C-alpha cells in the first residue's frame, strides 16, 4: 500500500467514525439558513427521552459553521408521542434537580446544550429544561417545555403519588 493510499484509507476511516459518532446525537429534522450572507443556520433535532421513549423533544438552536462562538439561544418543545407507563416514571430521578437526558457540545469553547428532565409530582407533569452551560451577555439562556401525564398509563387518578 502506498503512502497516499494509506492516508486516503485513514481519512475515510476517520470520516466514517465521525459520521457514526454524530448519528447518535439525535434525528436531524430540519436546517434553515438565516440568509444568503451569513453562515448561520437554525438546526432542528428530534430527541427521544432515553428513559421515557414515549416523549419526543424537538430542539432548535443556531449553528454558526465558521464561528468559534455559537449563539446560546435555543428553543425546546416536548410532546407525548407514544405510551408513557407508570414503570417508566418509577425509574426516573425525582429529585428537585432532575437528571440530564441530553447533552451536546456547541463549540470548542466549553459551551454545551443540556436538557434536564424534572418531575413535578404534584401536577403529574414532566418538565424538560434546555439550557446553555456558558453565560452569554450576562445570562444563561434556557427554555422550558412540559409533558403532562394526564391521559397516559402513568396518570394516578385522584392525585399524584409523591415518590421523592
Legacy VTK file of the C-alpha trace (Angstrom):
# vtk DataFile Version 3.0
C-alpha trace
ASCII
DATASET POLYDATA
POINTS 164 float
0.000 0.000 0.000
1.435 3.392 -0.957
1.733 6.289 1.443
-1.038 8.196 -0.370
-3.353 5.163 -0.270
-2.754 4.765 3.482
-3.631 8.441 4.023
-6.818 8.067 1.969
-7.874 4.950 3.885
-7.122 6.692 7.203
-9.101 9.753 6.081
-12.095 7.657 5.034
-11.933 5.740 8.325
-11.874 8.979 10.328
-14.800 10.369 8.305
-16.850 7.221 8.950
-16.016 7.312 12.658
-17.114 10.952 12.917
-20.310 10.274 10.967
-21.205 7.315 13.188
-20.448 9.299 16.330
-22.643 12.190 15.274
-25.510 9.986 14.110
-26.295 9.078 17.725
-26.830 12.741 18.607
-30.461 12.804 17.505
-32.627 12.879 14.433
-31.848 15.825 12.181
-35.323 17.143 11.378
-34.593 20.473 9.725
-31.987 23.051 8.790
-32.961 26.596 7.832
-30.464 29.164 6.551
-30.633 32.596 8.179
-29.804 34.284 4.913
-27.585 34.431 1.876
-24.841 36.486 3.520
-24.498 34.523 6.750
-23.021 31.167 7.686
-25.576 30.671 10.450
-28.409 28.152 10.289
-31.265 27.139 12.561
-30.885 23.418 13.292
-33.869 21.369 14.500
-33.267 17.989 16.128
-35.715 15.413 17.493
-34.604 13.641 20.663
-36.361 10.794 22.463
-36.096 10.657 26.236
-33.859 7.635 26.896
-35.922 6.512 29.920
-39.339 7.563 28.602
-39.344 6.766 24.863
-42.952 7.981 24.574
-41.645 11.568 24.859
-40.027 13.365 21.928
-38.345 16.752 22.312
-37.717 18.995 19.329
-34.817 21.346 19.977
-33.936 24.284 17.740
-30.624 26.103 18.008
-28.310 28.289 15.972
-25.313 26.703 14.290
-22.577 29.042 13.091
-20.311 26.995 10.801
-17.416 29.442 10.546
-17.641 30.977 14.019
-15.979 29.932 17.262
-18.832 31.419 19.288
-22.161 29.736 18.560
-25.092 31.689 19.970
-26.612 30.191 23.100
-30.240 30.777 22.157
-32.329 27.645 21.824
-35.932 26.533 21.969
-37.473 23.256 23.089
-40.866 21.664 22.613
-41.596 18.235 24.096
-44.705 16.148 23.474
-46.064 12.708 24.192
-45.502 10.703 21.004
-46.075 7.223 22.421
-47.171 5.393 25.561
-45.854 6.543 28.941
-46.076 3.892 31.652
-46.017 4.020 35.442
-42.928 1.749 35.376
-41.039 4.310 33.268
-41.966 7.107 35.679
-40.906 4.921 38.625
-37.404 4.629 37.102
-36.617 8.336 36.705
-34.809 10.691 39.087
-37.476 12.549 41.063
-35.180 14.964 42.918
-35.613 18.731 42.531
-32.549 18.768 40.235
-33.884 16.013 37.999
-31.447 14.439 35.574
-29.702 15.368 32.335
-31.281 13.430 29.473
-29.433 15.040 26.524
-26.120 16.853 26.200
-24.425 18.268 23.120
-21.272 20.320 22.690
-21.976 23.602 20.902
-18.471 24.956 20.487
-14.833 24.358 21.214
-15.108 26.990 23.933
-16.622 24.617 26.532
-20.206 25.543 25.778
-22.791 22.803 25.705
-26.542 22.467 25.433
-28.126 20.325 28.117
-31.689 19.136 28.570
-32.709 18.163 32.082
-35.897 16.260 32.975
-37.583 17.259 36.245
-40.669 15.523 37.605
-43.448 17.670 39.062
-45.200 15.064 41.229
-47.979 17.379 42.458
-49.109 18.127 38.895
-48.033 14.775 37.408
-46.024 16.541 34.730
-42.596 16.049 33.194
-40.613 19.273 32.786
-37.854 19.499 30.184
-35.431 22.392 30.739
-32.915 23.155 27.986
-30.031 25.455 28.881
-26.591 26.617 27.857
-23.716 25.872 30.222
-21.904 29.094 29.337
-23.018 32.578 30.292
-23.682 34.838 27.303
-24.272 38.572 27.732
-24.836 38.090 31.467
-27.379 35.306 31.063
-27.534 31.534 30.856
-30.012 31.011 28.033
-32.753 28.498 28.751
-36.173 27.278 27.628
-38.845 25.073 29.226
-41.381 22.571 27.904
-43.813 20.334 29.793
-45.443 16.959 29.154
-48.478 16.287 31.364
-49.095 12.655 32.247
-52.875 13.087 32.099
-54.347 10.535 29.709
-51.324 8.224 29.938
-50.937 4.894 31.724
-48.743 6.739 34.281
-51.549 9.082 35.428
-52.700 8.447 39.006
-56.404 9.344 39.320
-57.315 11.384 42.392
-53.869 12.843 42.956
-50.193 12.379 42.462
-48.032 9.894 44.218
-45.022 11.626 45.748
-42.012 9.357 45.163
-39.101 11.580 46.229
LINES 1 165
164 0 1 2 3 4 5 6 7 8 9 10 11 12 13 14 15 16 17 18 19 20 21 22 23 24 25 26 27 28 29 30 31 32 33 34 35 36 37 38 39 40 41 42 43 44 45 46 47 48 49 50 51 52 53 54 55 56 57 58 59 60 61 62 63 64 65 66 67 68 69 70 71 72 73 74 75 76 77 78 79 80 81 82 83 84 85 86 87 88 89 90 91 92 93 94 95 96 97 98 99 100 101 102 103 104 105 106 107 108 109 110 111 112 113 114 115 116 117 118 119 120 121 122 123 124 125 126 127 128 129 130 131 132 133 134 135 136 137 138 139 140 141 142 143 144 145 146 147 148 149 150 151 152 153 154 155 156 157 158 159 160 161 162 163
